[in-house]
Amino acid sequence: IIGTGTSTVNGITSTGNIDAGSNTIQTTGSVEARTVDLGDWTITEDQTGASPILKIAYTTGGTTTNMFSLDTTGNLIIKGNITAFGTP
């Protein structure tokens, strides 16, 4: 799949170039997607409520756990502990 200008492929809209033959997306504009699947991790914009919520989740053994969420008013929820000035 090669597209220029504004292209939509499987729900992803790009205003730049898409070259799926080499498994890359190149854009000088923007790529819009509601879910980014990184394998065991996903980043999702949940639009089921009154305002969108950004969620980061981890899946292991078929179970998905939301690890982080951020809403449009700045409320941040983190499942685990927060460490400042630590080494990841």
MDTraj code that builds the backbone (N, CA, C; nanometers):
import mdtraj as md
import numpy as np

residues = "ILE ILE GLY THR GLY THR SER THR VAL ASN GLY ILE THR SER THR GLY ASN ILE ASP ALA GLY SER ASN THR ILE GLN THR THR GLY SER VAL GLU ALA ARG THR VAL ASP LEU GLY ASP TRP THR ILE THR GLU ASP GLN THR GLY ALA SER PRO ILE LEU LYS ILE ALA TYR THR THR GLY GLY THR THR THR ASN MET PHE SER LEU ASP THR THR GLY ASN LEU ILE ILE LYS GLY ASN ILE THR ALA PHE GLY THR PRO".split()
xyz = np.array([
    [0.0859, -0.1169, 0.0000],
    [0.0000, 0.0000, 0.0000],
    [0.0895, 0.1218, 0.0000],
    [0.0710, 0.2064, -0.0961],
    [0.1447, 0.3319, -0.1009],
    [0.0433, 0.4423, -0.1268],
    [0.0431, 0.5446, -0.0420],
    [-0.0511, 0.6538, -0.0593],
    [0.0171, 0.7871, -0.0385],
    [-0.0307, 0.8883, -0.1063],
    [0.0199, 1.0237, -0.0867],
    [-0.0998, 1.1154, -0.0648],
    [-0.0753, 1.2338, -0.0145],
    [-0.1857, 1.3251, 0.0163],
    [-0.2565, 1.2771, 0.1415],
    [-0.3887, 1.2737, 0.1410],
    [-0.4652, 1.2231, 0.2546],
    [-0.5064, 1.0802, 0.2233],
    [-0.4647, 0.9851, 0.3080],
    [-0.4939, 0.8434, 0.2883],
    [-0.5537, 0.7856, 0.4144],
    [-0.6485, 0.6921, 0.3986],
    [-0.7042, 0.6202, 0.5122],
    [-0.6881, 0.4718, 0.4859],
    [-0.6207, 0.4019, 0.5787],
    [-0.5981, 0.2587, 0.5684],
    [-0.6338, 0.1957, 0.7021],
    [-0.7283, 0.1038, 0.7047],
    [-0.7704, 0.0347, 0.8263],
    [-0.7980, 0.1316, 0.9415],
    [-0.8647, 0.2414, 0.9126],
    [-0.9010, 0.3361, 1.0168],
    [-0.7929, 0.4355, 1.0535],
    [-0.6747, 0.4256, 0.9922],
    [-0.5668, 0.5206, 1.0189],
    [-0.5657, 0.6221, 0.9051],
    [-0.5765, 0.7495, 0.9394],
    [-0.5747, 0.8550, 0.8389],
    [-0.4418, 0.9275, 0.8454],
    [-0.3775, 0.9415, 0.7300],
    [-0.2497, 1.0110, 0.7213],
    [-0.2618, 1.1227, 0.6201],
    [-0.2079, 1.2385, 0.6522],
    [-0.2038, 1.3483, 0.5562],
    [-0.0670, 1.3560, 0.4896],
    [0.0151, 1.2549, 0.5091],
    [0.1465, 1.2490, 0.4459],
    [0.1553, 1.1270, 0.3576],
    [0.2658, 1.0542, 0.3624],
    [0.2872, 0.9359, 0.2810],
    [0.2731, 0.8099, 0.3649],
    [0.2133, 0.7057, 0.3079],
    [0.2062, 0.5741, 0.3721],
    [0.2770, 0.4762, 0.2803],
    [0.3709, 0.4011, 0.3346],
    [0.4390, 0.2978, 0.2586],
    [0.4386, 0.1713, 0.3430],
    [0.3291, 0.0938, 0.3367],
    [0.3172, -0.0263, 0.4183],
    [0.3993, -0.1418, 0.3627],
    [0.4437, -0.1299, 0.2372],
    [0.5259, -0.2352, 0.1787],
    [0.6570, -0.2527, 0.2527],
    [0.7099, -0.1465, 0.3085],
    [0.8330, -0.1566, 0.3862],
    [0.8050, -0.1470, 0.5352],
    [0.6757, -0.1584, 0.5739],
    [0.6319, -0.1560, 0.7132],
    [0.6674, -0.0267, 0.7846],
    [0.6630, 0.0851, 0.7123],
    [0.6869, 0.2146, 0.7743],
    [0.5735, 0.3086, 0.7388],
    [0.5506, 0.4048, 0.8244],
    [0.4585, 0.5130, 0.7942],
    [0.5397, 0.6413, 0.8007],
    [0.5444, 0.7143, 0.6901],
    [0.6171, 0.8393, 0.6838],
    [0.5146, 0.9500, 0.6663],
    [0.5264, 1.0547, 0.7454],
    [0.4303, 1.1629, 0.7319],
    [0.4929, 1.2967, 0.7675],
    [0.4533, 1.3964, 0.6963],
    [0.4897, 1.5325, 0.7329],
    [0.3695, 1.6020, 0.7952],
    [0.2558, 1.5345, 0.7948],
    [0.1328, 1.5865, 0.8544],
    [0.1040, 1.5137, 0.9842],
    [-0.0060, 1.4415, 0.9884],
    [-0.0438, 1.3718, 1.1111],
    [-0.0983, 1.2346, 1.0786],
    [-0.0868, 1.1448, 1.1758],
    [-0.1473, 1.0123, 1.1676],
    [-0.2450, 1.0028, 1.2826],
    [-0.3690, 0.9682, 1.2543],
    [-0.4714, 0.9623, 1.3582],
    [-0.5165, 0.8189, 1.3774],
    [-0.5084, 0.7706, 1.5012],
    [-0.5542, 0.6366, 1.5351],
    [-0.6059, 0.6388, 1.6782],
    [-0.7122, 0.5680, 1.7067],
    [-0.7682, 0.5638, 1.8416],
    [-0.6948, 0.4637, 1.9302],
    [-0.6315, 0.3637, 1.8709],
    [-0.5549, 0.2651, 1.9475],
    [-0.4229, 0.2383, 1.8774],
    [-0.3149, 0.2392, 1.9551],
    [-0.1832, 0.2022, 1.9050],
    [-0.1453, 0.0734, 1.9758],
    [-0.1276, -0.0341, 1.8995],
    [-0.0944, -0.1655, 1.9552],
    [0.0554, -0.1861, 1.9447],
    [0.1217, -0.1964, 2.0603],
    [0.2666, -0.2127, 2.0643],
    [0.3068, -0.3554, 2.0999],
    [0.2149, -0.4499, 2.0876],
    [0.2405, -0.5882, 2.1287],
    [0.1685, -0.6139, 2.2593],
    [0.2431, -0.6228, 2.3685],
    [0.1822, -0.6424, 2.5006],
    [0.1230, -0.5130, 2.5565],
    [0.1656, -0.3981, 2.5063],
    [0.1180, -0.2680, 2.5516],
    [0.0263, -0.2072, 2.4474],
    [-0.0776, -0.1337, 2.4919],
    [-0.1629, -0.0573, 2.4019],
    [-0.1831, 0.0828, 2.4581],
    [-0.1953, 0.1785, 2.3685],
    [-0.2292, 0.3160, 2.4038],
    [-0.3619, 0.3448, 2.3334],
    [-0.4636, 0.3818, 2.4108],
    [-0.5977, 0.3974, 2.3560],
    [-0.6595, 0.5292, 2.3982],
    [-0.7294, 0.5931, 2.3061],
    [-0.8133, 0.7074, 2.3398],
    [-0.9550, 0.6523, 2.3558],
    [-1.0009, 0.6423, 2.4796],
    [-1.1338, 0.5891, 2.5110],
    [-1.2351, 0.7020, 2.5000],
    [-1.3280, 0.6910, 2.4066],
    [-1.4270, 0.7959, 2.3842],
    [-1.5671, 0.7518, 2.4258],
    [-1.5773, 0.6554, 2.5172],
    [-1.7091, 0.6047, 2.5567],
    [-1.7791, 0.6935, 2.6581],
    [-1.7070, 0.7784, 2.7290],
    [-1.7672, 0.8657, 2.8303],
    [-1.7943, 1.0050, 2.7764],
    [-1.8175, 1.0974, 2.8692],
    [-1.8486, 1.2363, 2.8326],
    [-1.7292, 1.3061, 2.7670],
    [-1.6076, 1.2692, 2.8064],
    [-1.4876, 1.3256, 2.7449],
    [-1.3848, 1.2145, 2.7265],
    [-1.2948, 1.2279, 2.6289],
    [-1.1972, 1.1221, 2.6016],
    [-1.1011, 1.0996, 2.7180],
    [-1.0583, 0.9752, 2.7337],
    [-0.9590, 0.9379, 2.8345],
    [-0.8473, 0.8627, 2.7631],
    [-0.7241, 0.9034, 2.7880],
    [-0.6079, 0.8345, 2.7354],
    [-0.5739, 0.7206, 2.8304],
    [-0.5625, 0.5995, 2.7777],
    [-0.5314, 0.4829, 2.8612],
    [-0.4111, 0.4090, 2.8057],
    [-0.3239, 0.3663, 2.8967],
    [-0.2127, 0.2790, 2.8621],
    [-0.2352, 0.1492, 2.9369],
    [-0.2389, 0.0380, 2.8632],
    [-0.2704, -0.0913, 2.9231],
    [-0.1637, -0.1940, 2.8868],
    [-0.1520, -0.2971, 2.9707],
    [-0.0578, -0.4069, 2.9499],
    [-0.1368, -0.5373, 2.9476],
    [-0.1072, -0.6244, 2.8511],
    [-0.1758, -0.7525, 2.8402],
    [-0.0762, -0.8650, 2.8592],
    [-0.1090, -0.9575, 2.9485],
    [-0.0286, -1.0766, 2.9695],
    [-0.1218, -1.1931, 3.0007],
    [-0.0965, -1.3073, 2.9409],
    [-0.1788, -1.4249, 2.9644],
    [-0.3250, -1.4055, 2.9271],
    [-0.3529, -1.3179, 2.8305],
    [-0.4895, -1.2914, 2.7878],
    [-0.5651, -1.1927, 2.8752],
    [-0.5013, -1.1412, 2.9799],
    [-0.5644, -1.0448, 3.0696],
    [-0.5058, -0.9060, 3.0458],
    [-0.5933, -0.8086, 3.0217],
    [-0.5497, -0.6709, 2.9996],
    [-0.5751, -0.5889, 3.1247],
    [-0.4737, -0.5158, 3.1696],
    [-0.4837, -0.4313, 3.2880],
    [-0.4509, -0.2882, 3.2500],
    [-0.5434, -0.1946, 3.2787],
    [-0.5147, -0.0534, 3.2588],
    [-0.4125, -0.0109, 3.3633],
    [-0.2993, 0.0409, 3.3179],
    [-0.1909, 0.0809, 3.4075],
    [-0.1895, 0.2308, 3.4345],
    [-0.2519, 0.3089, 3.3436],
    [-0.2401, 0.4541, 3.3469],
    [-0.3604, 0.5117, 3.2735],
    [-0.4196, 0.6172, 3.3268],
    [-0.5228, 0.6897, 3.2518],
    [-0.5113, 0.8384, 3.2814],
    [-0.5453, 0.9180, 3.1808],
    [-0.5400, 1.0635, 3.1912],
    [-0.6637, 1.1184, 3.1219],
    [-0.7421, 1.2016, 3.1937],
    [-0.8609, 1.2587, 3.1304],
    [-0.8348, 1.4018, 3.0870],
    [-0.9336, 1.4619, 3.0214],
    [-0.9158, 1.5948, 2.9626],
    [-0.9078, 1.7072, 3.0651],
    [-0.9410, 1.6788, 3.1919],
    [-0.9274, 1.7814, 3.2951],
    [-0.7960, 1.7695, 3.3704],
    [-0.7126, 1.6701, 3.3320],
    [-0.5819, 1.6542, 3.3941],
    [-0.5765, 1.5522, 3.5047],
    [-0.6879, 1.4834, 3.5325],
    [-0.6861, 1.3784, 3.6343],
    [-0.6023, 1.2614, 3.5846],
    [-0.5061, 1.2208, 3.6650],
    [-0.4143, 1.1134, 3.6306],
    [-0.4319, 1.0001, 3.7302],
    [-0.4509, 0.8785, 3.6783],
    [-0.4630, 0.7612, 3.7647],
    [-0.3552, 0.6624, 3.7220],
    [-0.2759, 0.6173, 3.8193],
    [-0.1692, 0.5205, 3.7939],
    [-0.1908, 0.4008, 3.8847],
    [-0.1852, 0.2801, 3.8286],
    [-0.2130, 0.1587, 3.9041],
    [-0.1084, 0.1309, 4.0113],
    [0.0170, 0.1541, 3.9818],
    [0.1235, 0.1207, 4.0757],
    [0.1800, 0.2421, 4.1460],
    [0.2980, 0.2262, 4.2024],
    [0.3667, 0.3334, 4.2733],
    [0.4303, 0.4314, 4.1758],
    [0.4542, 0.5528, 4.2231],
    [0.5250, 0.6540, 4.1456],
    [0.6590, 0.6797, 4.2125],
    [0.7653, 0.6752, 4.1315],
    [0.8995, 0.7014, 4.1836],
    [0.9553, 0.8246, 4.1132],
    [0.9968, 0.9229, 4.1923],
    [1.0604, 1.0422, 4.1358],
    [1.2110, 1.0259, 4.1451],
    [1.2809, 1.0692, 4.0430],
    [1.4255, 1.0680, 4.0384],
    [1.4834, 0.9267, 4.0451],
    [1.4075, 0.8270, 4.0023],
    [1.4563, 0.6894, 3.9985],
    [1.5074, 0.6535, 3.8614],
    [1.5569, 0.5338, 3.8470],
    [1.6018, 0.4818, 3.7185],
    [1.5026, 0.3752, 3.6734],
    [1.4440, 0.3936, 3.5554],
    [1.3467, 0.2938, 3.5079],
    [1.4129, 0.1612, 3.4745],
])
top = md.Topology()
chain = top.add_chain()
for i, resn in enumerate(residues, 1):
    res = top.add_residue(resn, chain, resSeq=i)
    for name in ("N", "CA", "C"):
        top.add_atom(name, md.element.get_by_symbol(name[0]), res)
traj = md.Trajectory(xyz[None], top)
